[in-house]
Structures are given as structure tokens and as C-alpha cells.
Amino acid sequence: MYNRIRMIREEKGITMTKLAITAGISVSSLSLIERQQSCVKATARKLCDALSLLTEKEITVAEVFEGVEFKR
């Protein structure tokens, strides 16, 4: 499973804590997602919405989680 969450977050200087709080998820959940161990579509949407807000650029699930098959 490939995603760009960590890459975008680090490029923009966003901490894990800030992204997790903005997305409404725990830092431990974000860590699992960044290590490509666990993610559901609803959480992916929350993360992309949070990244869009924090970077002031629209970031979509399709571009960040390209080719990922979500469990739910």
C-alpha cells in the first residue's frame, strides 16, 4: 500500500500532532497510516481534508492513496 501522507506533511512542515488533531484522529492512528499498516476510506478522507486545510491546496484521496484498496 502506497500513500503520500508523510511526504506531503514533511514537505509542508506539518507535525504529526497538528495533522492528527486537525483530522480528528489520534497520533497513533496517523503513525499506522504513515507506515502503511492501516487505513479505512473515511479516515483517508479526513486526512486529505485536513491536509487541504493546512496547505491551502486541494488534496484528494485519489491522488494520495492512488491504487489503495480500502477495507471499508
N, CA, C and O atoms as a Tripos MOL2 file, in Angstrom:
@<TRIPOS>MOLECULE
protein
  288   287    72     0     0
PROTEIN
NO_CHARGES

@<TRIPOS>ATOM
      1 N           0.8570   -1.1860    0.0000 N.3       1 MET1
      2 CA          0.0000    0.0000    0.0000 C.3       1 MET1
      3 C           0.8910    1.2340    0.0000 C.2       1 MET1
      4 O           1.7860    1.3560    0.8360 O.2       1 MET1
      5 N           0.6530    2.1370   -0.9240 N.am      2 TYR2
      6 CA          1.4710    3.3350   -1.0480 C.3       2 TYR2
      7 C           0.6140    4.5580   -0.7760 C.2       2 TYR2
      8 O          -0.5010    4.6720   -1.2860 O.2       2 TYR2
      9 N           1.1320    5.4620    0.0190 N.am      3 ASN3
     10 CA          0.4600    6.7420    0.1900 C.3       3 ASN3
     11 C           1.4800    7.8530    0.3740 C.2       3 ASN3
     12 O           2.6530    7.5980    0.6500 O.2       3 ASN3
     13 N           1.0280    9.0660    0.2200 N.am      4 ARG4
     14 CA          1.9150   10.2170    0.2620 C.3       4 ARG4
     15 C           1.6800   11.1030    1.4720 C.2       4 ARG4
     16 O           2.1750   12.2290    1.5030 O.2       4 ARG4
     17 N           0.9460   10.6360    2.4650 N.am      5 ILE5
     18 CA          0.6280   11.4660    3.6290 C.3       5 ILE5
     19 C           1.9000   12.0050    4.2800 C.2       5 ILE5
     20 O           2.0310   13.2160    4.4580 O.2       5 ILE5
     21 N           2.8260   11.1400    4.6320 N.am      6 ARG6
     22 CA          4.0520   11.5720    5.3120 C.3       6 ARG6
     23 C           4.8500   12.5430    4.4380 C.2       6 ARG6
     24 O           5.3380   13.5630    4.9240 O.2       6 ARG6
     25 N           4.9770   12.2260    3.1640 N.am      7 MET7
     26 CA          5.7490   13.0800    2.2670 C.3       7 MET7
     27 C           5.1770   14.5030    2.2170 C.2       7 MET7
     28 O           5.9160   15.4790    2.3470 O.2       7 MET7
     29 N           3.8760   14.6110    2.0320 N.am      8 ILE8
     30 CA          3.2320   15.9290    1.9840 C.3       8 ILE8
     31 C           3.3820   16.6340    3.3220 C.2       8 ILE8
     32 O           3.7190   17.8170    3.3680 O.2       8 ILE8
     33 N           3.1340   15.9160    4.4100 N.am      9 ARG9
     34 CA          3.2140   16.5010    5.7460 C.3       9 ARG9
     35 C           4.6080   17.0640    6.0060 C.2       9 ARG9
     36 O           4.7470   18.1930    6.4760 O.2       9 ARG9
     37 N           5.6370   16.2820    5.7020 N.am     10 GLU10
     38 CA          7.0050   16.7220    5.9560 C.3      10 GLU10
     39 C           7.4190   17.8700    5.0240 C.2      10 GLU10
     40 O           8.1000   18.8010    5.4540 O.2      10 GLU10
     41 N           7.0100   17.8050    3.7560 N.am     11 GLU11
     42 CA          7.3250   18.8920    2.8100 C.3      11 GLU11
     43 C           6.7770   20.2300    3.2840 C.2      11 GLU11
     44 O           7.4040   21.2730    3.0960 O.2      11 GLU11
     45 N           5.6110   20.1870    3.8960 N.am     12 LYS12
     46 CA          4.9440   21.4150    4.3400 C.3      12 LYS12
     47 C           5.2720   21.7800    5.7890 C.2      12 LYS12
     48 O           4.7870   22.7930    6.2930 O.2      12 LYS12
     49 N           6.0870   20.9690    6.4610 N.am     13 GLY13
     50 CA          6.4790   21.2700    7.8360 C.3      13 GLY13
     51 C           5.3570   21.0940    8.8520 C.2      13 GLY13
     52 O           5.3200   21.7830    9.8720 O.2      13 GLY13
     53 N           4.4520   20.1770    8.5700 N.am     14 ILE14
     54 CA          3.3120   19.9130    9.4600 C.3      14 ILE14
     55 C           3.6830   18.7610   10.3890 C.2      14 ILE14
     56 O           4.1310   17.7090    9.9300 O.2      14 ILE14
     57 N           3.4990   18.9560   11.6830 N.am     15 THR15
     58 CA          3.8080   17.8900   12.6290 C.3      15 THR15
     59 C           2.7140   16.8270   12.6050 C.2      15 THR15
     60 O           1.5890   17.0800   12.1750 O.2      15 THR15
     61 N           3.0660   15.6440   13.0720 N.am     16 MET16
     62 CA          2.0700   14.5690   13.1700 C.3      16 MET16
     63 C           0.9330   14.9920   14.0870 C.2      16 MET16
     64 O          -0.2360   14.7370   13.7980 O.2      16 MET16
     65 N           1.2800   15.6340   15.1860 N.am     17 THR17
     66 CA          0.2640   16.0620   16.1540 C.3      17 THR17
     67 C          -0.7110   17.0470   15.5280 C.2      17 THR17
     68 O          -1.9240   16.9090   15.6880 O.2      17 THR17
     69 N          -0.1890   18.0450   14.8130 N.am     18 LYS18
     70 CA         -1.0620   19.0470   14.1900 C.3      18 LYS18
     71 C          -1.9850   18.4030   13.1560 C.2      18 LYS18
     72 O          -3.1760   18.7140   13.1130 O.2      18 LYS18
     73 N          -1.4500   17.5170   12.3320 N.am     19 LEU19
     74 CA         -2.2870   16.8600   11.3210 C.3      19 LEU19
     75 C          -3.3310   15.9660   11.9750 C.2      19 LEU19
     76 O          -4.4960   15.9710   11.5760 O.2      19 LEU19
     77 N          -2.9190   15.2040   12.9730 N.am     20 ALA20
     78 CA         -3.8540   14.3030   13.6520 C.3      20 ALA20
     79 C          -4.9940   15.0880   14.3050 C.2      20 ALA20
     80 O          -6.1600   14.7160   14.1710 O.2      20 ALA20
     81 N          -4.6620   16.1630   15.0050 N.am     21 ILE21
     82 CA         -5.6910   16.9750   15.6650 C.3      21 ILE21
     83 C          -6.6330   17.5880   14.6270 C.2      21 ILE21
     84 O          -7.8520   17.5640   14.8000 O.2      21 ILE21
     85 N          -6.0720   18.1330   13.5590 N.am     22 THR22
     86 CA         -6.8910   18.7560   12.5150 C.3      22 THR22
     87 C          -7.8110   17.7320   11.8550 C.2      22 THR22
     88 O          -8.9500   18.0470   11.5090 O.2      22 THR22
     89 N          -7.3180   16.5140   11.6830 N.am     23 ALA23
     90 CA         -8.1210   15.4550   11.0540 C.3      23 ALA23
     91 C          -9.0840   14.7870   12.0360 C.2      23 ALA23
     92 O         -10.0040   14.0820   11.6200 O.2      23 ALA23
     93 N          -8.8800   15.0030   13.3200 N.am     24 GLY24
     94 CA         -9.7560   14.3820   14.3170 C.3      24 GLY24
     95 C          -9.4390   12.9160   14.5600 C.2      24 GLY24
     96 O         -10.3260   12.1230   14.8790 O.2      24 GLY24
     97 N          -8.1640   12.5600   14.4070 N.am     25 ILE25
     98 CA         -7.7350   11.1810   14.6710 C.3      25 ILE25
     99 C          -6.5840   11.2100   15.6760 C.2      25 ILE25
    100 O          -6.0490   12.2770   15.9750 O.2      25 ILE25
    101 N          -6.2090   10.0680   16.1850 N.am     26 SER26
    102 CA         -5.1020   10.0110   17.1370 C.3      26 SER26
    103 C          -3.7670   10.0000   16.3960 C.2      26 SER26
    104 O          -3.6830    9.6130   15.2300 O.2      26 SER26
    105 N          -2.7360   10.4320   17.1010 N.am     27 VAL27
    106 CA         -1.3900   10.4010   16.5350 C.3      27 VAL27
    107 C          -0.9770    8.9590   16.2490 C.2      27 VAL27
    108 O          -0.2940    8.6950   15.2590 O.2      27 VAL27
    109 N          -1.3830    8.0330   17.1010 N.am     28 SER28
    110 CA         -1.0270    6.6250   16.8660 C.3      28 SER28
    111 C          -1.6980    6.0930   15.5930 C.2      28 SER28
    112 O          -1.1020    5.2920   14.8730 O.2      28 SER28
    113 N          -2.9190    6.5260   15.3130 N.am     29 SER29
    114 CA         -3.5840    6.1230   14.0660 C.3      29 SER29
    115 C          -2.8550    6.6980   12.8610 C.2      29 SER29
    116 O          -2.6590    6.0080   11.8600 O.2      29 SER29
    117 N          -2.4540    7.9580   12.9560 N.am     30 LEU30
    118 CA         -1.7020    8.5790   11.8680 C.3      30 LEU30
    119 C          -0.3820    7.8540   11.6430 C.2      30 LEU30
    120 O           0.0300    7.6460   10.5010 O.2      30 LEU30
    121 N           0.2670    7.4770   12.7100 N.am     31 SER31
    122 CA          1.5280    6.7390   12.5980 C.3      31 SER31
    123 C           1.3280    5.4270   11.8390 C.2      31 SER31
    124 O           2.1260    5.0850   10.9660 O.2      31 SER31
    125 N           0.2740    4.7000   12.1680 N.am     32 LEU32
    126 CA         -0.0230    3.4440   11.4640 C.3      32 LEU32
    127 C          -0.2770    3.6900    9.9750 C.2      32 LEU32
    128 O           0.1740    2.9220    9.1250 O.2      32 LEU32
    129 N          -0.9910    4.7490    9.6760 N.am     33 ILE33
    130 CA         -1.2990    5.0700    8.2850 C.3      33 ILE33
    131 C          -0.0160    5.4350    7.5370 C.2      33 ILE33
    132 O           0.2020    4.9850    6.4120 O.2      33 ILE33
    133 N           0.8220    6.2440    8.1610 N.am     34 GLU34
    134 CA          2.0710    6.6410    7.5070 C.3      34 GLU34
    135 C           3.0120    5.4500    7.2950 C.2      34 GLU34
    136 O           3.8150    5.4450    6.3620 O.2      34 GLU34
    137 N           2.9060    4.4550    8.1560 N.am     35 ARG35
    138 CA          3.7140    3.2450    7.9840 C.3      35 ARG35
    139 C           3.0010    2.2170    7.1130 C.2      35 ARG35
    140 O           3.4500    1.0790    6.9780 O.2      35 ARG35
    141 N           1.8830    2.6380    6.5250 N.am     36 GLN36
    142 CA          1.1160    1.8350    5.5920 C.3      36 GLN36
    143 C           0.6060    0.5340    6.1990 C.2      36 GLN36
    144 O           0.5980   -0.5080    5.5440 O.2      36 GLN36
    145 N           0.1770    0.6070    7.4630 N.am     37 GLN37
    146 CA         -0.3110   -0.5860    8.1380 C.3      37 GLN37
    147 C          -1.8220   -0.6310    8.2850 C.2      37 GLN37
    148 O          -2.3980   -1.7090    8.4330 O.2      37 GLN37
    149 N          -2.4710    0.5250    8.2450 N.am     38 SER38
    150 CA         -3.9110    0.5100    8.4700 C.3      38 SER38
    151 C          -4.5400    1.8170    8.0190 C.2      38 SER38
    152 O          -4.0550    2.8970    8.3590 O.2      38 SER38
    153 N          -5.6180    1.7190    7.2560 N.am     39 CYS39
    154 CA         -6.3740    2.9200    6.8980 C.3      39 CYS39
    155 C          -7.7030    2.5130    6.2830 C.2      39 CYS39
    156 O          -7.7660    1.6140    5.4440 O.2      39 CYS39
    157 N          -8.7500    3.1780    6.7060 N.am     40 VAL40
    158 CA        -10.0680    2.9930    6.0950 C.3      40 VAL40
    159 C         -10.3800    4.2560    5.2940 C.2      40 VAL40
    160 O          -9.7900    5.3090    5.5400 O.2      40 VAL40
    161 N         -11.2860    4.1570    4.3580 N.am     41 LYS41
    162 CA        -11.5680    5.2610    3.4480 C.3      41 LYS41
    163 C         -12.0350    6.5280    4.1760 C.2      41 LYS41
    164 O         -11.6480    7.6350    3.8000 O.2      41 LYS41
    165 N         -12.8470    6.3740    5.1950 N.am     42 ALA42
    166 CA        -13.3390    7.5490    5.9300 C.3      42 ALA42
    167 C         -12.1840    8.3140    6.5750 C.2      42 ALA42
    168 O         -12.1850    9.5450    6.5880 O.2      42 ALA42
    169 N         -11.2130    7.6010    7.1020 N.am     43 THR43
    170 CA        -10.0510    8.2440    7.7150 C.3      43 THR43
    171 C          -9.1770    8.8850    6.6410 C.2      43 THR43
    172 O          -8.6290    9.9680    6.8500 O.2      43 THR43
    173 N          -9.0460    8.2330    5.5120 N.am     44 ALA44
    174 CA         -8.2850    8.8090    4.4010 C.3      44 ALA44
    175 C          -8.8990   10.1440    3.9820 C.2      44 ALA44
    176 O          -8.1780   11.1050    3.7120 O.2      44 ALA44
    177 N         -10.2230   10.2020    3.9300 N.am     45 ARG45
    178 CA        -10.9080   11.4550    3.5920 C.3      45 ARG45
    179 C         -10.6160   12.5330    4.6210 C.2      45 ARG45
    180 O         -10.3420   13.6780    4.2620 O.2      45 ARG45
    181 N         -10.6730   12.1740    5.9090 N.am     46 LYS46
    182 CA        -10.3840   13.1330    6.9740 C.3      46 LYS46
    183 C          -8.9710   13.6880    6.8430 C.2      46 LYS46
    184 O          -8.7490   14.8880    6.9990 O.2      46 LYS46
    185 N          -8.0180   12.8030    6.5550 N.am     47 LEU47
    186 CA         -6.6350   13.2440    6.4240 C.3      47 LEU47
    187 C          -6.4530   14.1690    5.2220 C.2      47 LEU47
    188 O          -5.7570   15.1800    5.3180 O.2      47 LEU47
    189 N          -7.0600   13.8370    4.1170 N.am     48 CYS48
    190 CA         -6.9330   14.6820    2.9300 C.3      48 CYS48
    191 C          -7.6160   16.0320    3.1430 C.2      48 CYS48
    192 O          -7.1120   17.0600    2.6900 O.2      48 CYS48
    193 N          -8.7470   16.0350    3.8210 N.am     49 ASP49
    194 CA         -9.4210   17.3010    4.1400 C.3      49 ASP49
    195 C          -8.5330   18.1530    5.0480 C.2      49 ASP49
    196 O          -8.4120   19.3610    4.8450 O.2      49 ASP49
    197 N          -7.9150   17.5250    6.0470 N.am     50 ALA50
    198 CA         -7.0350   18.2420    6.9640 C.3      50 ALA50
    199 C          -5.8060   18.7800    6.2430 C.2      50 ALA50
    200 O          -5.4040   19.9220    6.4650 O.2      50 ALA50
    201 N          -5.2090   17.9620    5.3820 N.am     51 LEU51
    202 CA         -4.0520   18.4250    4.6120 C.3      51 LEU51
    203 C          -4.4380   19.5760    3.6900 C.2      51 LEU51
    204 O          -3.6740   20.5280    3.5310 O.2      51 LEU51
    205 N          -5.6100   19.4940    3.0860 N.am     52 SER52
    206 CA         -6.0880   20.5790    2.2250 C.3      52 SER52
    207 C          -6.2280   21.8710    3.0170 C.2      52 SER52
    208 O          -5.8360   22.9380    2.5460 O.2      52 SER52
    209 N          -6.7760   21.7760    4.1960 N.am     53 LEU53
    210 CA         -6.9510   22.9390    5.0620 C.3      53 LEU53
    211 C          -5.5930   23.5250    5.4680 C.2      53 LEU53
    212 O          -5.3850   24.7360    5.3990 O.2      53 LEU53
    213 N          -4.6830   22.6610    5.8880 N.am     54 LEU54
    214 CA         -3.3840   23.1170    6.3910 C.3      54 LEU54
    215 C          -2.4480   23.6240    5.2910 C.2      54 LEU54
    216 O          -1.6010   24.4790    5.5470 O.2      54 LEU54
    217 N          -2.5950   23.1060    4.0810 N.am     55 THR55
    218 CA         -1.7140   23.5190    2.9820 C.3      55 THR55
    219 C          -2.3650   24.5380    2.0520 C.2      55 THR55
    220 O          -1.7100   25.1040    1.1760 O.2      55 THR55
    221 N          -3.6610   24.7640    2.2520 N.am     56 GLU56
    222 CA         -4.4400   25.6700    1.4130 C.3      56 GLU56
    223 C          -4.4050   25.2440   -0.0560 C.2      56 GLU56
    224 O          -4.3980   26.0760   -0.9630 O.2      56 GLU56
    225 N          -4.3850   23.9360   -0.2640 N.am     57 LYS57
    226 CA         -4.3960   23.3540   -1.6130 C.3      57 LYS57
    227 C          -5.2540   22.0960   -1.5520 C.2      57 LYS57
    228 O          -5.1220   21.3010   -0.6220 O.2      57 LYS57
    229 N          -6.1250   21.9100   -2.5270 N.am     58 GLU58
    230 CA         -6.9720   20.7210   -2.5090 C.3      58 GLU58
    231 C          -6.1220   19.4620   -2.6870 C.2      58 GLU58
    232 O          -5.3600   19.3320   -3.6450 O.2      58 GLU58
    233 N          -6.2770   18.5510   -1.7440 N.am     59 ILE59
    234 CA         -5.5790   17.2660   -1.7830 C.3      59 ILE59
    235 C          -6.6440   16.1860   -1.7100 C.2      59 ILE59
    236 O          -7.4250   16.1380   -0.7600 O.2      59 ILE59
    237 N          -6.6740   15.3200   -2.7150 N.am     60 THR60
    238 CA         -7.7300   14.3110   -2.8090 C.3      60 THR60
    239 C          -7.2490   12.9270   -2.3720 C.2      60 THR60
    240 O          -6.0560   12.6250   -2.3970 O.2      60 THR60
    241 N          -8.1970   12.1120   -1.9790 N.am     61 VAL61
    242 CA         -7.9030   10.7220   -1.6140 C.3      61 VAL61
    243 C          -7.2940    9.9910   -2.8060 C.2      61 VAL61
    244 O          -6.3600    9.2040   -2.6520 O.2      61 VAL61
    245 N          -7.8270   10.2550   -3.9860 N.am     62 ALA62
    246 CA         -7.3450    9.5580   -5.1930 C.3      62 ALA62
    247 C          -5.8650    9.8140   -5.4540 C.2      62 ALA62
    248 O          -5.1380    8.9000   -5.8460 O.2      62 ALA62
    249 N          -5.4130   11.0460   -5.2410 N.am     63 GLU63
    250 CA         -4.0050   11.3300   -5.5160 C.3      63 GLU63
    251 C          -3.0830   10.8520   -4.4010 C.2      63 GLU63
    252 O          -1.9450   10.4650   -4.6660 O.2      63 GLU63
    253 N          -3.5520   10.8720   -3.1710 N.am     64 VAL64
    254 CA         -2.7040   10.4870   -2.0380 C.3      64 VAL64
    255 C          -2.6660    8.9760   -1.8500 C.2      64 VAL64
    256 O          -1.6210    8.4100   -1.5290 O.2      64 VAL64
    257 N          -3.7920    8.3360   -2.0490 N.am     65 PHE65
    258 CA         -3.8840    6.8910   -1.8250 C.3      65 PHE65
    259 C          -4.0980    6.1550   -3.1580 C.2      65 PHE65
    260 O          -4.8890    5.2150   -3.2330 O.2      65 PHE65
    261 N          -3.4040    6.5790   -4.1760 N.am     66 GLU66
    262 CA         -3.5480    6.0000   -5.5090 C.3      66 GLU66
    263 C          -3.3020    4.4880   -5.4830 C.2      66 GLU66
    264 O          -2.2660    4.0230   -5.0070 O.2      66 GLU66
    265 N          -4.2610    3.7400   -5.9970 N.am     67 GLY67
    266 CA         -4.1250    2.2990   -6.0960 C.3      67 GLY67
    267 C          -4.4290    1.5170   -4.8130 C.2      67 GLY67
    268 O          -4.3330    0.2900   -4.8030 O.2      67 GLY67
    269 N          -4.7870    2.2050   -3.7510 N.am     68 VAL68
    270 CA         -5.0730    1.5250   -2.4760 C.3      68 VAL68
    271 C          -6.4990    0.9790   -2.4980 C.2      68 VAL68
    272 O          -7.4370    1.6680   -2.8990 O.2      68 VAL68
    273 N          -6.6420   -0.2560   -2.0630 N.am     69 GLU69
    274 CA         -7.9740   -0.8430   -1.8820 C.3      69 GLU69
    275 C          -8.2940   -0.7980   -0.4030 C.2      69 GLU69
    276 O          -7.6670   -1.4890    0.3990 O.2      69 GLU69
    277 N          -9.2740    0.0180   -0.0430 N.am     70 PHE70
    278 CA         -9.6350    0.1780    1.3600 C.3      70 PHE70
    279 C         -10.4830   -0.9950    1.8340 C.2      70 PHE70
    280 O         -11.2420   -1.5880    1.0660 O.2      70 PHE70
    281 N         -10.3350   -1.3150    3.1200 N.am     71 LYS71
    282 CA        -11.0920   -2.4200    3.7090 C.3      71 LYS71
    283 C         -12.5530   -2.0570    3.9000 C.2      71 LYS71
    284 O         -13.4190   -2.9240    3.7820 O.2      71 LYS71
    285 N         -12.8470   -0.8110    4.1890 N.am     72 ARG72
    286 CA        -14.2320   -0.3580    4.3820 C.3      72 ARG72
    287 C         -14.4840    0.8600    3.5720 C.2      72 ARG72
    288 O         -15.5910    1.3980    3.5950 O.2      72 ARG72
@<TRIPOS>BOND
     1     1     2 1
     2     2     3 1
     3     3     4 2
     4     3     5 am
     5     5     6 1
     6     6     7 1
     7     7     8 2
     8     7     9 am
     9     9    10 1
    10    10    11 1
    11    11    12 2
    12    11    13 am
    13    13    14 1
    14    14    15 1
    15    15    16 2
    16    15    17 am
    17    17    18 1
    18    18    19 1
    19    19    20 2
    20    19    21 am
    21    21    22 1
    22    22    23 1
    23    23    24 2
    24    23    25 am
    25    25    26 1
    26    26    27 1
    27    27    28 2
    28    27    29 am
    29    29    30 1
    30    30    31 1
    31    31    32 2
    32    31    33 am
    33    33    34 1
    34    34    35 1
    35    35    36 2
    36    35    37 am
    37    37    38 1
    38    38    39 1
    39    39    40 2
    40    39    41 am
    41    41    42 1
    42    42    43 1
    43    43    44 2
    44    43    45 am
    45    45    46 1
    46    46    47 1
    47    47    48 2
    48    47    49 am
    49    49    50 1
    50    50    51 1
    51    51    52 2
    52    51    53 am
    53    53    54 1
    54    54    55 1
    55    55    56 2
    56    55    57 am
    57    57    58 1
    58    58    59 1
    59    59    60 2
    60    59    61 am
    61    61    62 1
    62    62    63 1
    63    63    64 2
    64    63    65 am
    65    65    66 1
    66    66    67 1
    67    67    68 2
    68    67    69 am
    69    69    70 1
    70    70    71 1
    71    71    72 2
    72    71    73 am
    73    73    74 1
    74    74    75 1
    75    75    76 2
    76    75    77 am
    77    77    78 1
    78    78    79 1
    79    79    80 2
    80    79    81 am
    81    81    82 1
    82    82    83 1
    83    83    84 2
    84    83    85 am
    85    85    86 1
    86    86    87 1
    87    87    88 2
    88    87    89 am
    89    89    90 1
    90    90    91 1
    91    91    92 2
    92    91    93 am
    93    93    94 1
    94    94    95 1
    95    95    96 2
    96    95    97 am
    97    97    98 1
    98    98    99 1
    99    99   100 2
   100    99   101 am
   101   101   102 1
   102   102   103 1
   103   103   104 2
   104   103   105 am
   105   105   106 1
   106   106   107 1
   107   107   108 2
   108   107   109 am
   109   109   110 1
   110   110   111 1
   111   111   112 2
   112   111   113 am
   113   113   114 1
   114   114   115 1
   115   115   116 2
   116   115   117 am
   117   117   118 1
   118   118   119 1
   119   119   120 2
   120   119   121 am
   121   121   122 1
   122   122   123 1
   123   123   124 2
   124   123   125 am
   125   125   126 1
   126   126   127 1
   127   127   128 2
   128   127   129 am
   129   129   130 1
   130   130   131 1
   131   131   132 2
   132   131   133 am
   133   133   134 1
   134   134   135 1
   135   135   136 2
   136   135   137 am
   137   137   138 1
   138   138   139 1
   139   139   140 2
   140   139   141 am
   141   141   142 1
   142   142   143 1
   143   143   144 2
   144   143   145 am
   145   145   146 1
   146   146   147 1
   147   147   148 2
   148   147   149 am
   149   149   150 1
   150   150   151 1
   151   151   152 2
   152   151   153 am
   153   153   154 1
   154   154   155 1
   155   155   156 2
   156   155   157 am
   157   157   158 1
   158   158   159 1
   159   159   160 2
   160   159   161 am
   161   161   162 1
   162   162   163 1
   163   163   164 2
   164   163   165 am
   165   165   166 1
   166   166   167 1
   167   167   168 2
   168   167   169 am
   169   169   170 1
   170   170   171 1
   171   171   172 2
   172   171   173 am
   173   173   174 1
   174   174   175 1
   175   175   176 2
   176   175   177 am
   177   177   178 1
   178   178   179 1
   179   179   180 2
   180   179   181 am
   181   181   182 1
   182   182   183 1
   183   183   184 2
   184   183   185 am
   185   185   186 1
   186   186   187 1
   187   187   188 2
   188   187   189 am
   189   189   190 1
   190   190   191 1
   191   191   192 2
   192   191   193 am
   193   193   194 1
   194   194   195 1
   195   195   196 2
   196   195   197 am
   197   197   198 1
   198   198   199 1
   199   199   200 2
   200   199   201 am
   201   201   202 1
   202   202   203 1
   203   203   204 2
   204   203   205 am
   205   205   206 1
   206   206   207 1
   207   207   208 2
   208   207   209 am
   209   209   210 1
   210   210   211 1
   211   211   212 2
   212   211   213 am
   213   213   214 1
   214   214   215 1
   215   215   216 2
   216   215   217 am
   217   217   218 1
   218   218   219 1
   219   219   220 2
   220   219   221 am
   221   221   222 1
   222   222   223 1
   223   223   224 2
   224   223   225 am
   225   225   226 1
   226   226   227 1
   227   227   228 2
   228   227   229 am
   229   229   230 1
   230   230   231 1
   231   231   232 2
   232   231   233 am
   233   233   234 1
   234   234   235 1
   235   235   236 2
   236   235   237 am
   237   237   238 1
   238   238   239 1
   239   239   240 2
   240   239   241 am
   241   241   242 1
   242   242   243 1
   243   243   244 2
   244   243   245 am
   245   245   246 1
   246   246   247 1
   247   247   248 2
   248   247   249 am
   249   249   250 1
   250   250   251 1
   251   251   252 2
   252   251   253 am
   253   253   254 1
   254   254   255 1
   255   255   256 2
   256   255   257 am
   257   257   258 1
   258   258   259 1
   259   259   260 2
   260   259   261 am
   261   261   262 1
   262   262   263 1
   263   263   264 2
   264   263   265 am
   265   265   266 1
   266   266   267 1
   267   267   268 2
   268   267   269 am
   269   269   270 1
   270   270   271 1
   271   271   272 2
   272   271   273 am
   273   273   274 1
   274   274   275 1
   275   275   276 2
   276   275   277 am
   277   277   278 1
   278   278   279 1
   279   279   280 2
   280   279   281 am
   281   281   282 1
   282   282   283 1
   283   283   284 2
   284   283   285 am
   285   285   286 1
   286   286   287 1
   287   287   288 2
@<TRIPOS>SUBSTRUCTURE
     1 MET1         2 RESIDUE 1 A MET
     2 TYR2         6 RESIDUE 1 A TYR
     3 ASN3        10 RESIDUE 1 A ASN
     4 ARG4        14 RESIDUE 1 A ARG
     5 ILE5        18 RESIDUE 1 A ILE
     6 ARG6        22 RESIDUE 1 A ARG
     7 MET7        26 RESIDUE 1 A MET
     8 ILE8        30 RESIDUE 1 A ILE
     9 ARG9        34 RESIDUE 1 A ARG
    10 GLU10       38 RESIDUE 1 A GLU
    11 GLU11       42 RESIDUE 1 A GLU
    12 LYS12       46 RESIDUE 1 A LYS
    13 GLY13       50 RESIDUE 1 A GLY
    14 ILE14       54 RESIDUE 1 A ILE
    15 THR15       58 RESIDUE 1 A THR
    16 MET16       62 RESIDUE 1 A MET
    17 THR17       66 RESIDUE 1 A THR
    18 LYS18       70 RESIDUE 1 A LYS
    19 LEU19       74 RESIDUE 1 A LEU
    20 ALA20       78 RESIDUE 1 A ALA
    21 ILE21       82 RESIDUE 1 A ILE
    22 THR22       86 RESIDUE 1 A THR
    23 ALA23       90 RESIDUE 1 A ALA
    24 GLY24       94 RESIDUE 1 A GLY
    25 ILE25       98 RESIDUE 1 A ILE
    26 SER26      102 RESIDUE 1 A SER
    27 VAL27      106 RESIDUE 1 A VAL
    28 SER28      110 RESIDUE 1 A SER
    29 SER29      114 RESIDUE 1 A SER
    30 LEU30      118 RESIDUE 1 A LEU
    31 SER31      122 RESIDUE 1 A SER
    32 LEU32      126 RESIDUE 1 A LEU
    33 ILE33      130 RESIDUE 1 A ILE
    34 GLU34      134 RESIDUE 1 A GLU
    35 ARG35      138 RESIDUE 1 A ARG
    36 GLN36      142 RESIDUE 1 A GLN
    37 GLN37      146 RESIDUE 1 A GLN
    38 SER38      150 RESIDUE 1 A SER
    39 CYS39      154 RESIDUE 1 A CYS
    40 VAL40      158 RESIDUE 1 A VAL
    41 LYS41      162 RESIDUE 1 A LYS
    42 ALA42      166 RESIDUE 1 A ALA
    43 THR43      170 RESIDUE 1 A THR
    44 ALA44      174 RESIDUE 1 A ALA
    45 ARG45      178 RESIDUE 1 A ARG
    46 LYS46      182 RESIDUE 1 A LYS
    47 LEU47      186 RESIDUE 1 A LEU
    48 CYS48      190 RESIDUE 1 A CYS
    49 ASP49      194 RESIDUE 1 A ASP
    50 ALA50      198 RESIDUE 1 A ALA
    51 LEU51      202 RESIDUE 1 A LEU
    52 SER52      206 RESIDUE 1 A SER
    53 LEU53      210 RESIDUE 1 A LEU
    54 LEU54      214 RESIDUE 1 A LEU
    55 THR55      218 RESIDUE 1 A THR
    56 GLU56      222 RESIDUE 1 A GLU
    57 LYS57      226 RESIDUE 1 A LYS
    58 GLU58      230 RESIDUE 1 A GLU
    59 ILE59      234 RESIDUE 1 A ILE
    60 THR60      238 RESIDUE 1 A THR
    61 VAL61      242 RESIDUE 1 A VAL
    62 ALA62      246 RESIDUE 1 A ALA
    63 GLU63      250 RESIDUE 1 A GLU
    64 VAL64      254 RESIDUE 1 A VAL
    65 PHE65      258 RESIDUE 1 A PHE
    66 GLU66      262 RESIDUE 1 A GLU
    67 GLY67      266 RESIDUE 1 A GLY
    68 VAL68      270 RESIDUE 1 A VAL
    69 GLU69      274 RESIDUE 1 A GLU
    70 PHE70      278 RESIDUE 1 A PHE
    71 LYS71      282 RESIDUE 1 A LYS
    72 ARG72      286 RESIDUE 1 A ARG
